[in-house]
Amino acid sequence: MIRPQNKKQKEVANFRKSLQVNQQVITAGGIHGVIKEINDDHVVLEIASNVKIKIDKSSIFADASAANNQPK
């Protein structure tokens, strides 16, 4: 059981290292947004027109474009 969990943690860590400006992402809280700024420990997401929030990088959970392409 520990092996799959470690694998998932490594995948998420690699994903967070590869974040890019203008990438659509989903936070752990379920907020969808577009990355506008990336700093050492936080990112700025635009969640609506002219609405930006600053969140911790560890809150970024998934790539929204990949999540939208998964079968339902």
C-alpha angles and dihedrals in degrees: 000000000000095000096062090046092052090048092052091048091053091049092051092046091051090047091053091050091053097052115136136193113267092023116137112232142171122226126220087256092057098255114147118210149139120256111242101168134018123201133169097277106007144038134210114230126195105216097173137001106308092350112120130174131191114224138170116265090235088065092064105101112168148358107262094211091055091046091051091053095056116107116253 
